Amino acid sequence: MAEEDYVIVERETPTHHKLPPPPPSPSPSPPPTPRLTPHLFFPCEDNKTAHPTNPTTCRLLNLTDDWTQPISLPHLHNGTSVVCGASSNGYLMTLSPSADMHLLNPFTHHSLPLPSLLSFPSVIGFSSSSSSHPPSFVVDQAPTVPWDVIRRFFIKKAISFDRTTVVIYGDENSLAFVEVGERGVAWVPLGSTNKRYEDVVRRRDDGLVWAVTSDGEVEAWDLLSEPPRVVTRVVGGTELNPKCPAKRYLVESEEEELWQILGEVRYLFFDETGAKSRSLVRTKGFKVFKLRPDQNGWVRMSGVGDDRVLFLGNSESVSLPVEDVPGIRKGNRIYFTDDNKVPFGGHDTGVYDFDDDCIDEWSNESAASPAPVWVFSHTHV
């Protein structure tokens, strides 16, 4: 055999490089922070508050440029429902002459049914309405209460959160709540019949519903217990019971502190026609008290802070950072609307400045009747 030639090929031993570790998984982005933007909502029940070119269109006042825009709400245009409250979650509370109640979002038009007005313990019955005769209601011992009185004065305050709605209602300023879908058949009364409640708020830190009475006492309600019960009670001090007439509000600050706001008012009487005297309620100023950390009393504050503004009225009481409210550049102020619930209401709307101890009335809007309410749209940042 012929000798074969072999070529030996030397191969380099491959170098094994260690692969770099995979990059760490990015941390999940935090959920966008909801930002509340306040608007002043003017119901379309009165030509003075309606849009000038369309009397059946409600209006929203934009605080950014002090400009009003029309808003179309079919539920309200035909006069079948009226606005009787507003909550910080963006919903208005509406009431119809047939005693139907709803939560209505004016931005999305989403509507949620609530138990009938007739399910309140104090409402015994009503007479049906016709085109020429509005309904009348039987409330407590009063044989006939006209619809115009019910729609303006029955609901004093309303807040809603999750599937729960809490209201202050009736001549006695009673407290009631409902859980839609569970105990949602009727309004469930809370508290004592001899207490007059003035404001209610749900706190983020403990999930309890806090309510303040006319004498400055504050109760914390656990609505999840069976039956609902008061778990904390804080009495009002001497400063919280001034000699002059006053309104009370509860606000949870950004730091999750509970504040009690005292709105001092004065009554103005004048004779408009020569036949009868009319009275107006005007706000004189505000005082702020902070709940002590041990929940054993209140501490007077000089204001709400240079970086904060409050929104008070016939809606949920809300505290917001100045930087989150377009159109507002100065803090330590309270923006308020008329919630006095008097026959000639709608005249007490303005801005109180703690630094100057003065009130800037919104003259163009202060005579609106029914009075406007604060409604909050939700954006994410």
Sequence and secondary structure as in RCSB ss.txt:
>XXXX:A:sequence
MAEEDYVIVERETPTHHKLPPPPPSPSPSPPPTPRLTPHLFFPCEDNKTAHPTNPTTCRLLNLTDDWTQPISLPH
LHNGTSVVCGASSNGYLMTLSPSADMHLLNPFTHHSLPLPSLLSFPSVIGFSSSSSSHPPSFVVDQAPTVPWDVI
RRFFIKKAISFDRTTVVIYGDENSLAFVEVGERGVAWVPLGSTNKRYEDVVRRRDDGLVWAVTSDGEVEAWDLLS
EPPRVVTRVVGGTELNPKCPAKRYLVESEEEELWQILGEVRYLFFDETGAKSRSLVRTKGFKVFKLRPDQNGWVR
MSGVGDDRVLFLGNSESVSLPVEDVPGIRKGNRIYFTDDNKVPFGGHDTGVYDFDDDCIDEWSNESAASPAPVWV
FSHTHV
>XXXX:A:secstr
                                 EEEEEEEEE SSSTTTSBTTBTT EEEEETTTTEEEEE  HH
HHTSS EEEEE TTS EEEE TTS EEEE TTT  EEEE  GGGSTTEEEEE   SSS  EEEETTEEEEEHHHH
HHHSEEEEEEETTEEEEEETTTTEEEEEETTSSTTS EEES TT  EEEEEE TTT  EEEEETTS EEEEETTS
SS EEEEEE   STTS SS EEEEEEE TTS EEEEEEEEEEEEEESSSS EEEEEEEEEEEEEEE TTSS EEE
ES S TTEEEEESSS  EEEEGGGSTT    SEEEE      TT S   EEEETTTTEEEE TTTTT SS  EEE
EEEEE 
